[in-house]
């Protein structure tokens, strides 16, 4: 029996609780669900309703001491605070926060998606929001409110525990599982999201019942919705007369008993689904409380009426925050069931409504979001290195921090659960992309400015000036890789900082017909840079030669193979190509000395767009009504062979007579010896795809079929942090869609001997439709006539051409275990190449020696090295005193505090060597930044001193301590820090200024 099913069975077998015949205690939690985007842009939402939420809620809370409210996402609040709120309103907010009547929960910039976001970006957006809240109010959110993401990842409880949360609230899980959990009173449990960290980072978890985060809208005595007295928000401007559509019938002496009976009936229905008589009742929904006055004016007398009739109604009621509810629940000291590291993905809301399409929707946005994140990480570390041990050159630190903050905001914003998911309207998608590209432009300028400051003036030269290409490695390991530049000339001389020739290759460009691709083999130490001089020369004098291209004719689909196989290989792989079919045939890998049959094909799901004919696919849902069909009729094959790499280029034509291909696959093998710095480069097959534009109502997949005996079991990652085993679910309705899972960074299939790993630089949907098969959805273009989708322009008529990248690793399980996490990061954080930004600079000459590299062991990832600029004191008492005295810290950014985050990449027992704890000397690792003065360990988002953070302990059932786990971390001993498997440790580090 699968572990999640066993867990559910144990819930059903648990004896019932007995609480006597006392009244149900109702905690009414006022809130507004405010999507940072989705249908309307942030600016449109602020104008129509979001600013009014905060203005009217603050006003109404000050009028009634019993009233409360929870605020969730910080982007709207920060915009209101900075651009709308008066000084009087700010004073009122501070007072309400101090009284605990306005509670910030979750506290990130957004409520991030859990399926397709990367761990790094989840931490960033949480840190952005938490930093603002702590700096402004001295508070640290202690409860999550993750009620709308489409499924729940097992990474999230671990991150929220690391951030200091005491309880976690979720809602959207599979409909049939939620029904079973309600029946078993199993909606509350302790979740141990990490198999390695287990008890250390477990968190109490509350799953919303079937009503989710909204108040029940139907009331039996009225044809209007219930409990939404302010109605529905109006765009683009609020109505001048204050009358909104669908305003609930006001509470009057004539109907107050009817209102009370309706509310109490709902509360008692829900009470049957929970183990205790304490009921969390969310009062609100999407875009609510834009007129808090009318809301509270109606709910106040209703709650008073219920409390005056407790004896007959059996309920007591109060306004509450999450702190009120969970504090009361914790005080009961109940013994809770434990859930292990399994996630709640995928999510289906009904039998034929599997929310697995959004794993791929708007692939271009998904790709840009991850590129922006990687660039931000590189810019942060380069700026930190430029500031320490002493600022050099003419760089203005305030301007530099402004560029980084702009991109931090944009990358945080796009993690919203209706952003990177691709479930927003086209106008909102454009907003996200504009914010990302503007932020990336600023960070590119920043990095170029830093490099230009550090380049020495050239010596006189009589030759052509050429260009300087700078290659920055944002990883804390030495990386050997091949970077590609587009140049306009086939003859080129490439030399390094000392004038030495550099291995390079020139070939016809894959992107610009009249240009050439220059491939440079580079080895760059951790957090360091290499500079190259590119000089056009006559081809006869060039140090490189144009790669040789061999073309095969167009082959129609279905032509039989005559066994004419062409080998293409390097020191690690030999790929056999079938020149009759134009497809891959098999791969021989040298590490395990095994040949694996491996065929890749492009297929399309043809999906329904007419709701009258059955379920439809849209931004959210994948609703195939048949198996995938061939996506092409003909294919052309090219081999491009050079000294550095050999490329396999496949061009797929939808119709055999088409002049232009609809799909292209470029596969690359590098000619470098295995071992040492070249190990990762040799042991991967890099593939880049060009997909689109698609025909309407098509969903394109890459299906890789092998002879691995995988038993149709797939492994895919949660947010680039940990893996989930995905056995096939064959006896379920809508089986194709419900066997799709998110792949944020990696997925694999395996048998007893070998493993095939796929690594991705953006999120995709992934499945294993048959034994030995792995299928990745690459792109979607959809339209349907569902009124809801049409009304909000959410039909996903995406005509773009997308260019996703996958890397393939094949080898023995023991070998790929070590390679997978490191290669995932090598793909995510490829070196940043600045050529255009430095165009016009003269040839580089040997400059002053660069700072010492930053190098970590291969099982540790330097997740963050940045200067946040937060102005608060690390000493909590000092910071609160500063806020109380009306002097909330320095107005200028603190450039002296460096944020360092280290992440152990391996699970307990995953690898005999790499899974071991590792002790690092931060003074030695960071010596290039100067003399280390102090190391402070902090909570995940930096707002707690880690050693004063004491989260609530929840009693759990006996017998839950099974398997190996990471021991509790010890505080740093001076500069020495020991990192255990899967730990993420956060520090403030301080250096001696020179």
N, C-alpha and C positions, 0 to 999 in steps of 0.2 A: 504494500500500500504506500502511495506517495506521502511524504511527510505532511503536506498541507491537509490531506484528507484524514490522516491519522489525528492531527491536531483537532480538526473539527469533530471527529468521533469522540475524542476525550471530553470536549466541551459538552456534547450531548449526554454523556454518561455521568457528568458531575451532579451530585445531589443538589436539590434546590436550596436556596437561602431562605431563612425565616426572619422576618423583620417585624412581626407583630402587626397590629391593625392601625397603626398611626397614619396620619395624613401623608400624602405624597408631597415632597418639598420641591417646588418649582422654581428654577433659576432662569429668569427671562433675560436673555443676553442681547441687548440692542446692537445692531451692526449694519453696515452697508457694504455689499460686495461691489468693489469698484475696479473693474478691469482696466489695466493700464494699456489701453488699445482696444483690441477685438474689432468692434464694428466702427467705432468712432476714434478719431485721433485724440491724443492727450489734450491738445488745445481745445478741441470741440467738447470734450467731456468736462474740462474745467469750466468752460463757459456755460454749458447747459445745466450741470448739476453738481460736479465734484466740489467746487469751491463752496457752494451753498451747504453741502453736507457739514463741513467743518464749521462754517460760520454759524449755522443755526443750531447744531449740536452743542457747541460751546455756550451759546446763549441760553439754551434750554437747561443744560446741566447746572448752570449757575442759579437757575430759578427754582430748582427742586432738589433738595439735598438727598432724596432717595434715588434719584435718577442716575443711570450709569450708561457707559458706551464703550465698546472696544473698537480701536482703530488698528488696521492691519497693514496694508501696503504703505510705504513711505514716499513713493514718488509724488502722488497727489498731495499728501500732507506737506511735503517739503516745498512744493510749488505754492501751496496756500500760505505757508509760514513765511516764505521769502517775498512773495509778491502781492498777497491779498491781506493777510492778517494785520490788524492795527496793533499798536503797543498795548492797548487795553485788552484786546483778545489774547495776546501773548501772555500777559499777566494772568488772565483767567485760565488759560491752558496750564500754566505752571502750577497754579493752585489746585486745579482738578486732578492733575497727575499726582501731585503730592498727597491728595486725599484718597487716591486709588479709585476715583470715580470715572476717570478717563484712563483706560488701560491700553497700552500699546502691546499687541500680541503679534507674534511672528517677527515683525519689525524689519523685514527685508525691504529693499526697494520695491519688490513685486512679490506676488505669490507665484513662485517659479513652478514651471512644469517639472514633473518627476520622471517622465519616460525618456525624453530626448535631450535633456540638458546634461552638460558635463559637470562633474564634481567641482572643478576649479571655478566654474562660473556660478554655481550655486553658492559657493563660499564667498565669492566676490560680492554678489548682490546682497547677501546677508550682512557682510561686513560693512558695505556702504550704508545700509539702513541703520545697523546697530551703532556704527560710529557716530552718525548724526544724532541719534537719540541719546547716546551717552554724553556726547559733547554738549548737547543742548539742555538736557534735563537730568543727567546723572543717573538714568535708569537703564536696566538691562532686561529686555523681554524674557519671560520665563515660561511661556506657553506658545505652542504653535497653533496655527489656524489654517491648515492646508486642505480646505474643504472643496476645492473645485478642480485641481489637477486630475487628469483623466487616467486614473490608476495610481497606485502607490508603490514607490520603489523602496527596497530595503536599505538603500543608502541613506535615505532621509532620516530615519530614527537615529542612526549613528551620528550624523552631522548635527542634528538638533540637540542630542545629548552633549556633544562636544561644545556646542554653543551655550550650554548651561540651562537648557529647558527642563522643566519638571514634568511636563505632559505634552502629548502630541495629539492633535485632532485631525482626522481625515474623513473623507466621505465616499468618494467615487471608487467603489470596488465592484466586482462582477455581481450582477443582479441576483443570480441564483445562490452565490456564496453569501451575500448579505441576507437574503431570506433565511438561509439555514442558520446564520449566526444570530439573527433576531430570535428565531425559534429556540435556540440553545442558550439565550441570554449571554452570548459570547462576543458582544460588540466592544467590550472593554477587556484589555489584557496588557501584559508587559511584553514589549517587543525587543528581542535581541537581534538587531539588524545585521550585525557582523559576526560570522562564525568564529573569527579570531578574537575579537574584543569581548563579545558575549556580555557577561554581567556588568563589566566596567561601564559600558556605554549603552545599557538597556534604557528603555523609556516607557512610561505608562502611555498607552494609546487608547483613544476613544474614537470609535467609528460612528459617524452620524447614522441614524436610522434611515428608513426609506424616504423620509421627508427632507433629508439632506439639510442644507444650511438655510433653507427658506421657511418662512412661516406658512402653514397650510392656507392655501388661497381660497378654498371653497368653504362657505358657511351655509348651513341648511336653510336659514331664514331669509336669505337675501340673494339676489342674482348678481350682486357685485362681489368682488374679492373681499376676503376678510383680513383684518389687521394691517392693511396697507392704506391708512387714512390719507397719506399724501399722494396716492395715486402712482402714476407712471411718469418718469422723466420725459421731457419734451425737448427735441433738438430742432434747430440749432440754438434757440434761446428759450429761457423759461417764459411761460405765458404771462402777460402783463397783469391779467386779472387774478392770477394765482390759482386758477381752476385747472387741474390736471385730469387727464383721462383716467377712468377706472378708480376714482377715489372711493374707498370703502365707506359704507354707511356709517355716519357718526354714531358714537355711543350716546344714548339718551336714557332717561328713566324708563322709557317704554320698552327698550330692547336690551338693557344691560344684562338682564337675567339670561336672555337668549345668547348673548355674546359669551357670558360666563359658562353656560352649559356647553357651548361649542368648544371653547378653549379647554375646559376640564375634560371633556370626552376625548379630545386629542391627546391630552397629557396622560390620561389613564391608559389609552391604547399604547402609547410609547412606554409607559412604566412597565408593561408586561414584557418588554424586550430587554430590560436591564435588571441587574442583580440587586441593586439598592433602590430605595425610594427617593433618591435624588435625581432629578431630571433636568438636563440641560436643554433649554428650549430657545433656539436661535430666533430672535425677532428681527426680521429684515430679509433682504434678498438683493438681487442686482439693482444697483442705482437707487437705493432707498435712503430715506432720512435727509433728502434735500430740503424738506420742510419739517424739521424736528418738532416744531411747535405743535402742529396738528397731530403728529404721531403721539407725543407724550400727553397732550391734552385729552386724548381718547383712551390711552392705555392706563393712565393714572387712576381714573375712577374704576376701570375694569378690574385692576389688580386689588384695589381697595375693597371692591364688592366681593371678590373671591375670598379675601382674608376675613371679611365680616361674616362670611357664610361657610367657614371651613368645616364646621360640624356636619353640615348637610352635603357639601361638595367634596369633602375629603382631600382638599388640596390647600397648601399655603403657598403664597407666591411672593417673589421679590425680584426687583431688578438686580442684575448681577454682572460681574466681569468673569472671565475665566478663572482668575485667582480666587474669587469667591466660591465658585463651583468646585474646583479641584481641591481647594483647601478643606472644604467640608467633606468631600469624598475621601481624601487622604486620611482624615481624622477617624474615619470608620474602621481603618486598619483591616480591610478585607484581604483575604488571600486570593491572588489573581493567577489565572493561567498564563503560561509563557508561550509566546510564538517565537519560532527560530528565525533564521535569516531569509526565509522565503518572502518574495514580494507579492503584491496584489496586481500583477500584470499578466495578460492584457485585461482591459476593462470592457465589459459589454453591459449596456443599459437595458437591452432586451435581447430576445433570442437571436434576431437577425440584425442587431445593431452592435457590431463589434467595432470599438473605437481603436482600430489598428491602422487606418489609413493615414492618420496624422503623423505616424512615425516617419513618413516620407514627404508629406505635403510641403510644397514650396521649398524644394531642395536647394534652390539658389540662395534663399534667405538662410537656411540652415548652414550652408557652406560659408556664407559671408559672416555669420555670427561667430563661427568657430575660428575663422581667419582673424577676425577682429580681436577675439580673446587671446589668440596666440601672439598677435602683434603687441597687444597691451602688456602681456607678460614680458616680452622682450624689451619693450620700451621702459617698463618699470625697472628691470634689473640694470639696463644700460644707464639710466638716469641715476640710480643708486650708486653705481660704480663711478660715474662722472663726478658725484658729489663727495666721495670718500676715497682716500683720506683727506683730500682737500679739493675744493672746486677748481677747475682749470678753465682757461679760455674766457670767452665772452658770454657764456650761457647765463641767461636770466632765470634763476630758479623758480621765481613766481610764475613766469610765462611757461616754463617747462611743466610745472605742476598743473597749471590750467589745461594744458594739452592732455595730460594723463587723466585728469578728472573728467574731462569731456568724454573720453572713451570709456572710462569706468562707468559713467552714467549710461551710455548707450549700450554697452555690453550687459549691464545689469538689467536695463529695461527690456531687452529682447529675450530675457529668460522667462518672462511672463508666460503663463499657461495658455494664452491665446496669441503668442508672438512666434517664438521659435518653433512652435507646433505647426505653424502654417495654417492656422484656423481663423485668421483675421481677414477682413475685407481688403480689396486691393489698395485702397487709399491708406489704410493703416500699415499694410506691408511696405508701401512706399515710404511712410514716415520712419519705420524702423530702419530701412536701408539707408535713408538719407542721414539719420543720426549716426549710424555705424560708419558710413563712408566719410562723413565730416570728421568724426573722431579719429579714424584711421589716418586721414590726411594730416591732421595735427601731430599725431605721434610719429609719422614718417618724417615730418619736418623737424621734430625734436631730435630724432635719432640722427638725421643728416647733419643737424647743427652740432651735435656732440662730436661726430666723426670729423667734420670740417675743422673744429677747434683743435683736434688732436693730430691732424695730418701736418707734417712739416712742409715748408715751401720746397719746391723741387729744385734740383740742380739744373743748370742750363743743358738743353738738348737740341740738336739740330734736326731730329726726326719728327714725324707727325706726333701731335700731342696725345691722341688717344683718349681713353677714359679710365677712370678709377672705379673699380667694383669692390665694395666692402661687404664682407660676409660675416654676420654676427651669429654666434651660437648661443641660444638662450637656455640651453640645458647645462647642468653642472656635471657633465661628463665630456670627455673628448669625443668628438663626433667626426667620423669620416663619411662623406657623402658626395653626391654629384649635384651641383647647382647648374641651372639652365638659364642662360641669358639670350635674349633676341638681339641679333646684330644685323647690320645691313650689308656686310661685306664677307666674302668667303675666306679671304686670306687674313689671318690674324696671328699676332704674337702675344702670348700670355706669359707674364712674369710676376713673381711675388714681390714682397717688400724689399728683398735684397737683390732683385734683378735676375733671380734664377728662373729658368723655364719651368712651367707648370703643366702637368698632364691635362690635355684638353682634346675635345673632339668637335668638329663642325659638321652639321648635317642640314638638309633642307628643313625649314621651319614647319612645324605641325599646325601653327596658328596663323602665320602671315605668309602668304604664298611667295611674295617677293623677297622674303628675308631668310635668315639662317638662324639655327639654334646653335649656340656655343655651350658646350658641356664642359665644366671644369671639375676635376677631382680635387676636393679640398679636405684637409684635416684641421679642425678648429678646436682648441682647448675649451673647457667649460667657461661660460659667460665671458667669452673673449671674441676677438675679431681677427680676420685675415683680410689684407688688402691686396688687390691684384690690378696690374696695369694691362689694359687691352689696347693694342696698337695695330691699326690696319697696315698690312704689308702686301706686296704682290704674292700671289698664291705660291709662286716658286720659292719665296723666302719664308713662307709661313711655317711655324712650328707644328701646325696641325694640318691634317689632310681631310678633305671632304669624305664623309662616310659613304660607303658603297651601298646602293639601293638595288635590290633584286625584286622584281615584280612578277606576280603570278596573275593569270587572267581571271576574269570574273567567273565565278562558279555559282550555278543555280542550286538552290536548296533541294536536297533530296538526291543529288547525284551520289551514286555509290562510291565507296572508297576502294581503290585498287591497291591500297597498302603502300602508297608512295609517301613516305615519311621523311621529313627534313629535320635534322637535329639542330637546335639552337641552345647553346649552353654557356655556363661559366664554371668556376671551380666548385660550385655548390649544387647546381641543378643542370640537368639536360632536359629541355622541353622539346617534345616531338610534335611537329606540325603535320597535319594531313593535308597535303597540297590538293587533293581531290575535293575535299569538303571545305577547305579554307578555315578549318577549326583546329583548336588544340586537340591532341590525341592522348598524350600521357606525359608524365613528368617523372624523371628519375632523380631522386635526391641522394646525395653522396653520404650524408651523415649516417643514415640507416641502411644505405645501399639497397633501396627498394624502388621499384617502378610502380607508380600509381596511375591507373587509368583516370584521365581528367579531361572532361569535355565541357566547354562553356558555351551556353546558348542564350540568345536574347528572345524573350517571349513577352506576350501582352495578355493581360486580362481585359476582355471586352465586357464592360459593365453597363448595367441598365441605367437610363436617365429618366425614365417615366415612372412616377410613383404609382400609376395605375397598373403597372405590370410587375410590381414587386419591389423589394428593397433596392435602395440606390446607394452608390458610393458618393461621398462628398468630402469636404476638407477633413472631417473627423473620421468618418466610417469607411471601411473597406467591405464591399458587398459583392463579391464575385458570384455570378450565377452559373459558372462553368469553369473548367480547368483552363490554364493559360494556353494561348494559341501562338503559333510561330509569328514573329514580328518582322520577318524579312524573307525576301525571295531569292536574293543573290548576295554574294560576298566576294570582295577582292582582298588579296593578301600581299603584303610587302614585308621584306626583311631589310633592315638598315643596319649594316655591320660596320663597326668602328673599333678603335683601340680600347676605348673606355667602356662602351656599352654596345649591346645589340638590341635593337627594337623590333618587335613584331607589331605590324600595323594591320588591323582588320577593318574593312569598310563594309558596312551592312546596308543594303538597299531594300527599302520597303517593297518596291516593285522592281522587277528585274530590269525594266527599261529606264528607271530613274537615272538622272545625271548626277545628282548629289546624294550622298548617303544620309540616312536618318540617324544611324548609330555608328560610332567609331570606338574601337578599343585599341589603345597603345599599350603594349606590354614591354617592360624593360628589364634586362638582366645586366648587372654591372660586372666588369672583368676585374675583380680585385680578389686577392687571396683571402680565404677564411682565416679566422683567428685575429686577435688583437683588435685594433680600432676598426678594421674592415669587416668584422664578423657580421654585424647587423646588415651592412650593405650587401654582402655576398649572399646572405641567406634569405633574401626576399625577392619576390617578383613584383615589381611596381606596375600597377595598371591605372591608366587614366581613361575615362570614358567621355564621349560626347554624345548626348542623348537629346533628341528633339529637333524641331518642334513635333509634338505628338499629334495624332488625330484625336478627335473628341471622344471622350469616355474610354480612354485607354490608360492602363497602368502597366508600366514596363518593368520587367524583372530580368536580372541576370541569374540564370540557373547553372550552377556548377555541379556536374554529376561525376562521381568517382566510384571506384570499386572498394572503397572503405566499408567495412561491415559496421556501420554506425548505429544500426537498429533504429534509425530515424530520430535519434536523440540529438538535440541541438544544445549548445551552450552559448549564452549571450550575456553581455555585461549589463550591470546597473550603473549607469552614469560614469563609466570608466573607472569605477572603484572596485567592484567585485563581480563575480560571475554567478549566473543562475543556471541550473540544469533544467532543460526544457524537454521533458518526455512528450511523445506525441499524444494528443487527445483525439482519438479517432471516432469515438461514439458520442459525439456532441453535434447538435445542429450547427450549421454555418461553420463547418470544420476548417475550411481553408483559411478564412479570416481569423478564427479564434486560435489558430496555431501560428499566427504571426506575433513577433515580439520586437521590442526596440533593440537596435544595435547602436549604441552611442559611439563605441570605440572598437569593440572586437566581438567576434563570434567564432565558434569552431565546431567541427564534427571530428570524430575519432573512432578508431577501433583499438584492438589490443596492442597494435604495433605502431601506428602512425596517427598523426593529427594534422588536419588541414585548418589553418587559421586565416581568417579574413580580418584585416584591420581597416578602419574607416576614419576619414578626417571630417565627416559630418554624420549626422544620424540617418539611419535607414530602418525600414521594416525588414525583418529577416525571418526565414522559416526553413524547415526541412521537410519538403513535400514527399520525399521518398528515401529509402535506405541509401546512404552514401551521397545524399544531395544536400546542398545548401543554396537557398534562393534569397537574393537581395533585391528589394524593390528600389529602383533608381529614380523614377519620375512618375508623375501623375498629371493628367489633364481631364477635367470632369465638368459636366453640366447636368443639372436635373431640374425638374419642374416642381420640386417641393416648395410650397409657398414660403415657408420659413427661410429656406436657403436663398430664394430669390429676393425676399424682402430685405435681407441683410447683405446681399451680394456675397454669399459664402459658397458659391458653386465650384470654385477652383478651376476656372477656365484659364489655366496657366500655359501660355504659348511659348514659354522661355526655352532656351537651350541650356542644359546644365552640364557641368564638367566634374563629376565626382571622381575621387581617387580611392582605390583599394590597394592594399598590399597583401600579398599571399605568402604565407610561410607553410612549408611542408617538411615534416621530419618526425623522428621519434618523439613520443610524448615527453620524455625527460628533457630533450633539447628544446622543444618549443615552449615548455613551461618557463624556462629562463628567458627565452627570447621575446615572448609575447608582450609583457609589460614594458620592457625597454623599447621595443620596436614601435609600440603604440605611441609612446611619447616622442620617439624620433619622427613619426609621421605628424603628430599634432603640433610639435614645436620644431618644424624644419627651420634651418638657418634663414635669417632675414637678409635679403640681398638688396643693397641700395646702389643702383646704377643710375637710373634716371635722376634721382634726387641729387646726385653728385656730379651730374653731367656739367661739363665746363671746367672742372678742376683739372689741373695739370697732372702729369704723371707723378705717382707717389715715389718718394725715395725713402730709404730706411730712416724711420723716425725714432723718437725716444722709445725705449722698451715699454711695452704695454704692462698694465698691472698683472700681477700674478693671477693665473687662472683660479677659478673656484671649482674644485673637484671633489665629488662625493663618491662613496662606494656605489656599485651598480644596482644595489637593492634599495637605495635611497634616492628620492626625487626632491630637488629643491623646487617646491611648489610655488613659493612666493619669495621674492626679495624686492622690497619696495620701500618707498618713503611715503606713508599715507598722508602726512601733513596734518593729522589730527592735532588739535590744540590742547586737549585735556591732559591733566596730570595723571600719571600712572597710579598714583596714590589716591585711592577712592575717597578717603576722608578729606584730603586736600582739595580734590575736585569738587566735592559737595560744598565745602566751605566757600570755595571760589564762586560757585553758583549762588549760594545763599547770600553772599555779600554783594551780589549784583555785578561781579566782575568775572564773567564766565571764561576766564583764560585769555591767552594771547589772541589778538586778532589776526596776527600773521601766522602762517603755517609753521609747524614745528618740523624743521628739516633735519633735526638731529636724531630723531627716533626712526630706526630701521625695523621693518616688519619682516620676520623670517618664518617661513613655514616649511617643515620637513615632513615627508610622507614615505612610510615604508611600503614598498610596492607588493609585497608577497604575503600570502596567507600562512598561518601556522601549518607546518607540515607539507607545504606545497612543493618545496625544493629543499634537498638536504643541506645546501649551502646558503642559498639566497634567502631562505626563510628564517635564518638565524637573526637574533637581535644584533644590532650594530651600534657600537659606541664611536661617536665622532668628537673630535676636539674642535669646537667652533673657532677657537683662537687660531688654530692652524688652517682650517678650511677657509676662513674669511680674512686671512692676513693681508690679502691684496687690498682690503678696504681700510686697513689701519690697525692700530692697537685696540684690542677689545677691552672695554672698560667694565661693562655690566651686561648680564643676560637675565631677562625677566621672562618667566614662562607665563603665557596668557591663555585664556579660553580661545576657542576656534576663531571668533570674530574680534578678539583683542580687547574686549571690554571688561573682562574679569581677570584678576590675578588668579592664576590656575590653582594656587594652593590655598586660596580662601573661598573657592567655589565648592559648595557642598549641596549637591542636588538631593531632592527628596528620595528616600528609599521606600520602595513599594514591596509589600510582602508577597512572595511568590510560592507556588506549590512546590512541594518537596520533589526530589528526583529530577530536577531540571538541569543539574550540573553534569553535562555529558561532554566527552571529547576534550581535546586540547584547547587551551586558550592562552592569550597573551597575559603575562602577569601585570599587575598594576605598575604604572610608571613611577619611577623615583624622580624627585626634583633634580634639576641640573646640579652637578658638583663643580662649581666654577665653570670653566668652559666645556667640561665633559658632559655629553648628553647621550643616553642610550635610548635608541628607538626600537620598539618591538614590532612584530608583524602587524601590518595594517594600521598602525598608529599614524595619526596626523598631529604633529606637535607644533604649537605656535609660540613664537618668542618676540619680544622687543629686544633688540641688541643695540648697544651704544658703543661708539668708538671715540678714541682720542682724536680731537681735531688737530690737524697740523697747520 
